[in-house]
Amino acid sequence: MFRFKKKAKKFYVPGDKIIRLVDSEEGCIASDRITVDGCKVGFMYREEPYQNGPDSGWRFLADDEDEEYMNKSENHSVFQVNTICNYDNDIIPFLSSPPGTAYIRDEEGKLVLDEEWEEPKD
């Protein structure tokens, strides 16, 4: 029987460079466009957290991922929110926003409330 070893991801910010920026142990989902390719967070939204674990409800994307990319589970992973803050600390002021909130980068490169976003339905 053959076993194929999954190729390990090479993260843009090495684990030994992650520092404590926020006081949270909660998790989130982030795209490899951020954690592997080093893009800034271009879109972030907060869903109702999963009840079975320490989920914050936050989802972080570069905002150039298409549906095909997102449908491949290997293109995103679960991290502590603090880890993603080390990739892009612009997100920190928005982390206390309630579920149902989303932010997007504007033309000036600032994260702003995305008033047109609607939380996905299951």
Buried (B, 14 or more C-beta within 10 A) or exposed (E): EEEEEEEEEEBBBEEEEBEEBBEBEBBBBBBBBBBBEEBBBBBBBBBEBEEEEEBBBBBBBBBEBEEEBEEEEEBBBEBBBBBBBBBBEBBBEBBEBEEEBBBBBEEEEEBEEBEEBEEEEE
